[in-house]
Amino acid sequence: MKVRELFIALSSLILINLHLHHCLTLNSSDHAEFSSSNHTIENNSTLVSHRSPKYFPFYTLGRFAQDVCTGTNSLTGTCMLKGQCNDLGGTLTGTTSCSQANTQQASCCILIKTCGGFTQTNNTYFVNVNYPATFPGGSRCNLRVSRMGTDVCQLKISFLDMSLAPPTGDGVCSFDYFTVTGGSSPVPRICGENSGQHVYVDFAGDNPVTITVATSAAFTFNRRWHLHVQQIGCDSTSRAPFGCLQYWTDTTNTISSFNYNSAGSGQLNAIGVQGSRQIANMAYGACVLTQPGMCSITWSLPGTDIFAFTLTGDVGAVVPAVLGTAAVQSQVCTTDFVVIPNAQQAGIVMPSDRFCGLGLAATTSNIRPFVIYSVTDANETPDIGNRGWSLTYVQNMCPV
């Protein structure tokens, strides 16, 4: 062997030994720093880091940060190596969406968990067994979630697909229900049709949060669910304000109460007539992020849906032409209602911020953060045929 070739070979062996020595002597503080690295999420595709990125030390000689990515299946994941993804029980999909693709090593790892699962990783999906097939019912299905680090404060749970047995005609989620325990902010029992909805829950220190879907074998229903679980950083602009079960960020959107649908309930109530779609015992805030230059928000009925605001009152006893109009609006509300703070209609300050009945005129509020509160009591039996509410909001620019 020539002297030059021998020198190159010896140099390569020395470099490899040095790297192996560095990996084997990585101390416990390095592991702690790796596991608690910054994971603040600004949106579905951006990982914001306020400290130097942390790396996978054992799987490759080429190191790279954990970026949020979109897989070839359009689900959100994390850039990882095959070994790391396999250890977490994930599935690799695609490479080009990872910024480190030039290493030819990083791929988008999608984490999908089902009953009895555990995760400490951002962007985890929680599905029923055999999803998208339906679930027969008769059991409780749990996902336990631990926060990634001390700089994570919230979970956002998005209902990409959520179809559970409906509430009884009296508004009680007694057959199936979704609930969250272990957090420091309350999440009510939710059932029925809720695809497109979401909830936020605050972590209580390092205590894990448990997401539960309970199903009943006594009610035959083609139930299924597909939930997206995101971890939200304490200093993230995506973090929902205190007291907000929901947090919407668009300048305009249409949002609704849980289990809202323009079709009536198929369940009979305690007196044997058509029940209500409203879920009993609800009390939560749906907040809206104030966009730059916006000073107020207006809530109004969407399109031609005459049932879009049916809170208390017997829908079946009202002339259909009157439904959805200000003529059936009330502010003497003690059972089921929404609260719009500092409410104004047509420039006139209203005597109360509570609204119920079978219609709503366009209502504006300038209290920030923008919020609408939804309240139902424990007795939905008198609310024959009610659906709940579905309202379109528009943020209004500040006066010049």
C-alpha positions as CSV (number, residue, x, y, z in Angstrom):
1,M,0.0,0.0,0.0
2,K,1.3,3.4,-0.8
3,V,2.2,5.8,2.0
4,R,-0.6,8.3,1.0
5,E,-3.3,5.7,1.0
6,L,-2.1,4.3,4.3
7,F,-2.3,7.8,5.8
8,I,-5.9,8.4,4.6
9,A,-7.0,5.0,6.0
10,L,-5.4,5.7,9.4
11,S,-6.9,9.2,9.5
12,S,-10.4,7.8,8.9
13,L,-10.0,5.2,11.7
14,I,-9.0,8.0,14.1
15,L,-12.0,10.1,13.2
16,I,-14.4,7.2,13.6
17,N,-12.9,6.3,17.0
18,L,-13.2,9.9,18.2
19,H,-16.9,10.1,17.2
20,L,-17.7,6.8,18.9
21,H,-15.9,7.9,22.1
22,H,-18.0,11.2,22.0
23,C,-21.3,9.2,21.7
24,L,-20.4,6.7,24.4
25,T,-19.4,9.4,26.9
26,L,-22.5,11.5,26.4
27,N,-23.5,12.3,30.0
28,S,-27.0,12.4,31.6
29,S,-27.2,16.2,31.4
30,D,-26.9,15.9,27.6
31,H,-29.9,13.5,27.6
32,A,-31.9,15.9,29.8
33,E,-31.2,18.8,27.5
34,F,-32.2,16.8,24.5
35,S,-35.5,15.6,26.0
36,S,-36.5,19.1,27.2
37,S,-35.5,21.0,24.1
38,N,-37.8,23.8,22.9
39,H,-40.9,22.6,21.1
40,T,-43.0,25.8,20.8
41,I,-45.5,25.5,17.9
42,E,-46.6,28.6,16.0
43,N,-48.8,26.7,13.5
44,N,-49.1,23.3,11.9
45,S,-45.9,23.6,9.9
46,T,-43.4,25.7,11.9
47,L,-41.3,24.7,14.9
48,V,-40.1,27.9,16.6
49,S,-36.9,27.5,18.7
50,H,-35.6,30.1,21.1
51,R,-32.5,28.1,21.9
52,S,-30.0,26.2,19.9
53,P,-31.6,23.1,18.2
54,K,-31.2,19.7,19.8
55,Y,-30.1,16.7,17.8
56,F,-30.3,12.9,17.6
57,P,-26.9,11.8,18.9
58,F,-27.0,8.0,18.4
59,Y,-28.6,7.4,15.0
60,T,-26.3,9.1,12.5
61,L,-22.9,10.8,12.0
62,G,-24.8,13.6,10.3
63,R,-26.9,15.6,12.9
64,F,-30.0,17.7,12.3
65,A,-32.8,19.5,14.3
66,Q,-36.3,18.1,14.7
67,D,-38.4,20.1,12.3
68,V,-42.2,19.9,11.9
69,C,-43.1,18.5,8.5
70,T,-46.0,17.4,6.4
71,G,-46.0,13.8,5.3
72,T,-47.0,12.5,1.9
73,N,-50.3,11.5,3.5
74,S,-50.9,15.2,4.3
75,L,-50.6,14.6,8.1
76,T,-48.3,16.6,10.3
77,G,-45.3,15.0,11.7
78,T,-41.7,15.5,12.8
79,C,-38.4,15.0,10.8
80,M,-36.7,11.9,12.2
81,L,-34.5,9.0,11.3
82,K,-35.9,5.6,10.8
83,G,-34.6,4.3,14.1
84,Q,-36.0,7.2,16.1
85,C,-39.4,6.9,14.4
86,N,-39.5,3.2,15.0
87,D,-38.7,3.6,18.7
88,L,-41.7,6.0,19.0
89,G,-44.0,3.6,17.1
90,G,-44.4,6.0,14.2
91,T,-44.5,5.6,10.4
92,L,-42.1,7.3,8.0
93,T,-43.5,9.0,4.9
94,G,-41.5,11.0,2.4
95,T,-38.3,12.9,2.7
96,T,-38.6,16.1,0.7
97,S,-40.7,18.0,3.2
98,C,-37.8,17.9,5.7
99,S,-35.4,20.8,5.5
100,Q,-32.5,18.4,6.1
101,A,-33.3,16.3,3.0
102,N,-29.8,17.0,1.6
103,T,-28.5,14.5,4.3
104,Q,-30.7,11.8,2.6
105,Q,-31.4,10.6,6.1
106,A,-34.4,12.6,7.5
107,S,-38.0,11.6,6.8
108,C,-41.3,12.8,8.0
109,C,-42.4,10.6,11.0
110,I,-46.2,10.4,11.6
111,L,-47.3,9.2,15.0
112,I,-50.7,7.5,15.1
113,K,-51.9,6.1,18.5
114,T,-55.0,4.2,19.4
115,C,-56.6,2.7,22.6
116,G,-54.1,2.4,25.5
117,G,-51.5,4.6,23.8
118,F,-49.0,7.0,25.2
119,T,-47.2,10.0,23.7
120,Q,-44.7,12.6,24.6
121,T,-44.2,13.9,21.1
122,N,-45.9,16.8,19.3
123,N,-48.4,16.2,16.5
124,T,-49.7,12.9,17.6
125,Y,-52.9,11.4,16.1
126,F,-55.4,9.5,18.2
127,V,-57.8,7.2,16.3
128,N,-60.2,4.4,17.1
129,V,-59.1,0.9,16.4
130,N,-59.1,0.1,12.7
131,Y,-59.9,3.7,11.7
132,P,-61.3,4.7,9.2
133,A,-63.5,1.7,9.9
134,T,-66.2,2.4,12.6
135,F,-65.9,1.3,16.2
136,P,-68.6,-1.0,17.7
137,G,-68.6,0.5,21.2
138,G,-68.7,-1.0,24.6
139,S,-65.3,0.2,26.0
140,R,-63.3,3.1,27.0
141,C,-60.4,4.2,24.8
142,N,-57.6,6.3,26.3
143,L,-54.5,8.2,25.1
144,R,-52.1,9.5,27.8
145,V,-50.1,12.6,26.9
146,S,-47.1,13.9,28.7
147,R,-45.6,17.3,27.8
148,M,-42.4,17.5,25.9
149,G,-40.7,19.9,28.3
150,T,-41.2,22.6,30.8
151,D,-41.7,25.2,28.1
152,V,-44.9,23.5,26.9
153,C,-48.1,24.7,28.6
154,Q,-51.1,23.6,26.6
155,L,-52.6,20.9,24.4
156,K,-54.8,21.6,21.4
157,I,-57.0,18.7,20.4
158,S,-58.5,19.1,17.0
159,F,-61.5,16.9,16.0
160,L,-60.6,16.0,12.4
161,D,-63.3,13.4,12.4
162,M,-65.5,12.9,15.4
163,S,-68.8,11.0,15.3
164,L,-70.1,9.6,18.5
165,A,-73.5,8.5,19.7
166,P,-75.8,11.6,20.2
167,P,-76.9,12.9,23.5
168,T,-80.3,11.8,24.8
169,G,-83.3,13.8,23.9
170,D,-82.7,15.6,27.2
171,G,-79.2,16.6,26.2
172,V,-77.1,14.2,28.3
173,C,-74.0,12.5,26.9
174,S,-74.9,9.1,28.5
175,F,-74.2,6.7,25.6
176,D,-70.8,7.9,24.3
177,Y,-68.6,10.9,25.3
178,F,-65.2,12.5,24.9
179,T,-63.5,14.0,27.9
180,V,-60.1,15.1,29.1
181,T,-58.7,14.6,32.6
182,G,-55.5,15.5,34.4
183,G,-55.2,19.1,33.0
184,S,-55.7,22.3,35.0
185,S,-58.5,23.7,32.8
186,P,-62.0,22.0,32.6
187,V,-63.2,20.2,29.5
188,P,-66.9,19.3,29.4
189,R,-68.3,16.0,28.2
190,I,-68.8,16.1,24.5
191,C,-70.8,13.7,22.3
192,G,-72.6,13.6,18.9
193,E,-71.3,15.1,15.7
194,N,-68.3,17.4,16.2
195,S,-66.0,17.1,13.2
196,G,-64.1,20.4,12.7
197,Q,-64.4,21.4,16.4
198,H,-61.4,21.6,18.8
199,V,-60.6,22.1,22.5
200,Y,-57.6,23.5,24.4
201,V,-56.5,22.1,27.8
202,D,-53.7,23.5,30.1
203,F,-51.2,21.1,31.5
204,A,-51.1,20.9,35.3
205,G,-47.3,21.0,35.7
206,D,-45.7,17.7,34.7
207,N,-48.9,15.7,35.2
208,P,-50.0,13.7,32.1
209,V,-53.3,14.5,30.4
210,T,-55.6,11.7,29.6
211,I,-57.9,11.9,26.5
212,T,-60.8,9.4,26.8
213,V,-63.5,8.3,24.4
214,A,-66.1,6.2,26.3
215,T,-68.6,4.2,24.2
216,S,-71.7,2.2,25.1
217,A,-72.6,-1.2,23.7
218,A,-76.2,-0.4,24.6
219,F,-76.5,2.1,21.7
220,T,-75.9,0.9,18.2
221,F,-74.0,3.5,16.3
222,N,-71.3,3.8,13.6
223,R,-68.9,5.8,15.8
224,R,-65.4,6.8,14.9
225,W,-62.8,9.4,15.7
226,H,-59.6,10.9,14.4
227,L,-58.0,13.5,16.7
228,H,-54.9,15.7,16.2
229,V,-53.0,16.4,19.4
230,Q,-50.6,19.4,19.4
231,Q,-48.4,20.6,22.2
232,I,-48.4,24.4,22.5
233,G,-45.4,26.4,24.0
234,C,-45.9,28.7,26.9
235,D,-44.7,31.7,24.9
236,S,-46.4,30.7,21.6
237,T,-48.8,33.1,19.9
238,S,-50.9,30.0,19.3
239,R,-51.5,29.6,23.0
240,A,-55.2,30.1,23.9
241,P,-55.9,32.8,26.5
242,F,-56.9,31.7,30.0
243,G,-60.5,30.6,30.2
244,C,-60.9,29.8,26.5
245,L,-61.9,26.2,25.7
246,Q,-61.7,27.1,22.0
247,Y,-59.5,29.6,20.2
248,W,-60.1,30.7,16.6
249,T,-57.6,32.8,14.6
250,D,-59.3,33.8,11.3
251,T,-60.5,37.3,10.6
252,T,-63.9,35.8,9.7
253,N,-65.3,32.3,10.3
254,T,-68.4,30.4,11.2
255,I,-68.4,28.5,14.5
256,S,-71.0,26.6,16.4
257,S,-71.9,24.9,19.7
258,F,-71.0,21.3,20.1
259,N,-73.2,18.8,18.3
260,Y,-74.9,21.6,16.3
261,N,-76.6,20.7,13.1
262,S,-79.5,22.2,11.2
263,A,-81.2,18.8,11.3
264,G,-83.2,18.1,14.5
265,S,-82.5,15.5,17.1
266,G,-83.5,12.0,16.4
267,Q,-83.9,11.2,20.1
268,L,-87.1,11.6,22.1
269,N,-86.9,13.5,25.4
270,A,-88.4,12.6,28.8
271,I,-91.9,13.6,27.8
272,G,-91.9,11.6,24.6
273,V,-91.4,14.3,22.0
274,Q,-88.5,15.4,19.8
275,G,-85.5,16.2,21.9
276,S,-82.8,18.8,21.7
277,R,-79.4,18.6,20.1
278,Q,-78.0,20.9,22.8
279,I,-75.7,19.3,25.2
280,A,-76.6,19.9,28.8
281,N,-74.3,21.4,31.5
282,M,-72.1,23.4,29.2
283,A,-70.2,26.6,30.2
284,Y,-67.2,27.6,28.1
285,G,-65.7,30.5,26.2
286,A,-64.9,30.4,22.5
287,C,-62.3,33.1,21.9
288,V,-61.1,34.8,18.7
289,L,-57.5,36.1,18.2
290,T,-57.7,39.8,17.6
291,Q,-56.0,40.5,14.2
292,P,-53.8,43.6,13.8
293,G,-55.9,46.7,13.1
294,M,-59.1,45.2,14.3
295,C,-61.1,46.8,17.2
296,S,-64.4,45.0,17.3
297,I,-66.2,41.8,16.3
298,T,-69.7,41.2,14.9
299,W,-71.7,38.0,15.4
300,S,-74.6,37.2,13.1
301,L,-76.7,34.3,11.7
302,P,-75.0,32.5,8.8
303,G,-76.8,32.4,5.4
304,T,-80.3,31.0,5.3
305,D,-80.1,28.6,8.2
306,I,-83.2,29.5,10.2
307,F,-82.2,27.1,13.0
308,A,-78.8,28.6,13.6
309,F,-79.8,30.2,16.9
310,T,-82.2,28.0,18.8
311,L,-81.5,28.4,22.5
312,T,-84.6,27.8,24.7
313,G,-88.2,27.9,23.4
314,D,-90.2,25.3,21.5
315,V,-89.1,25.4,17.9
316,G,-92.0,23.2,16.9
317,A,-94.5,25.8,18.2
318,V,-93.1,28.8,16.4
319,V,-94.0,29.9,12.9
320,P,-91.1,29.0,10.6
321,A,-91.0,32.4,9.0
322,V,-90.2,33.9,12.5
323,L,-87.3,31.6,13.2
324,G,-83.9,33.3,13.0
325,T,-85.3,36.8,13.2
326,A,-84.8,39.5,15.9
327,A,-88.5,39.1,16.7
328,V,-87.8,35.9,18.7
329,Q,-84.6,37.2,20.4
330,S,-84.6,37.5,24.2
331,Q,-82.3,38.9,26.8
332,V,-84.2,37.6,29.8
333,C,-82.1,34.4,29.8
334,T,-81.7,32.1,32.8
335,T,-81.3,28.6,31.4
336,D,-79.5,28.4,28.0
337,F,-77.9,31.4,26.4
338,V,-74.7,33.0,24.9
339,V,-72.9,35.9,26.4
340,I,-71.5,38.6,24.1
341,P,-69.7,41.2,26.3
342,N,-70.6,44.9,25.9
343,A,-73.1,44.0,23.2
344,Q,-74.3,46.5,20.7
345,Q,-77.0,46.1,18.0
346,A,-77.3,48.8,15.3
347,G,-75.1,51.1,17.3
348,I,-77.2,50.8,20.5
349,V,-75.8,49.3,23.7
350,M,-78.0,46.5,24.8
351,P,-79.4,46.3,28.3
352,S,-77.9,42.8,28.8
353,D,-75.1,40.8,27.4
354,R,-77.1,37.6,27.4
355,F,-79.0,36.3,24.3
356,C,-81.4,33.4,24.0
357,G,-84.5,32.5,22.1
358,L,-84.9,31.5,18.5
359,G,-83.1,34.3,16.6
360,L,-80.4,36.9,16.9
361,A,-79.8,40.2,15.3
362,A,-76.2,41.2,14.3
363,T,-74.4,41.9,17.5
364,T,-71.1,43.7,17.9
365,S,-68.6,43.6,20.8
366,N,-65.4,45.7,21.4
367,I,-64.1,43.8,24.4
368,R,-60.8,42.1,23.8
369,P,-59.9,39.3,23.6
370,F,-62.9,38.7,21.5
371,V,-65.1,36.0,23.0
372,I,-68.5,34.4,23.0
373,Y,-69.6,32.4,26.1
374,S,-71.9,29.4,25.7
375,V,-74.1,28.2,28.6
376,T,-76.6,25.4,29.0
377,D,-78.2,24.2,32.2
378,A,-78.8,20.6,33.3
379,N,-82.5,20.5,32.1
380,E,-82.9,20.4,28.3
381,T,-86.3,18.6,28.4
382,P,-88.2,21.8,27.7
383,D,-86.1,22.7,24.7
384,I,-88.0,20.8,22.1
385,G,-86.3,20.6,18.7
386,N,-83.5,23.0,19.6
387,R,-80.2,22.7,17.8
388,G,-77.9,25.1,19.7
389,W,-76.1,27.9,17.8
390,S,-74.0,28.5,14.7
391,L,-72.8,32.0,14.2
392,T,-70.6,33.8,11.7
393,Y,-68.1,36.4,13.1
394,V,-66.4,39.2,11.3
395,Q,-63.6,41.3,12.8
396,N,-64.0,45.0,12.2
397,M,-61.2,47.5,11.5
398,C,-60.4,50.2,14.0
399,P,-61.9,53.6,13.1
400,V,-59.5,56.0,11.4
